[in-house]
Amino acid sequence: MQIVLPPEVEALVQRQLTSGKYQNAIAVILAGIKLLEQQEDIYQGRLQDLQQEARIGWEASERGEVVDGSAAIDQIRANVRSRYGVSDKA
C-alpha cells in the first residue's frame, strides 16, 4: 500500500523525525495510529458508560422513581450551599 501524504502532514512527520524522537516515517505514522486506537477505546468506553447510565435512568423512570427537574436543581443548590458555604446572593 502506498499513501500520499498532504504537504502539512509530511511537514509534521519531518518535524517529528528532526526532533530525533522517531527513527523513520513509519514509526511516526504508527505512533499516530496507536493514539487513534487509544482515543477510540476511550470514546467507546465512555459511550458504554453513558448508555448504561441512560438505561439506569430509564428503568428508574419506568418504576416511577423520578424527580421534578426544578426540585432536583433546588436540592443540588442547597447541597452546594451547605457543603461550600455558598450564598444565594450574587
Secondary structure, DSSP 8 states (H G I E B T S, - for coil): ------HHHHHHHHHHHHTTS-SSHHHHHHHHHHHHHHHHHHHHHHHHHHHHHHHHHHHHHHTT----HHHHHHHHHHHHHHHH---S--
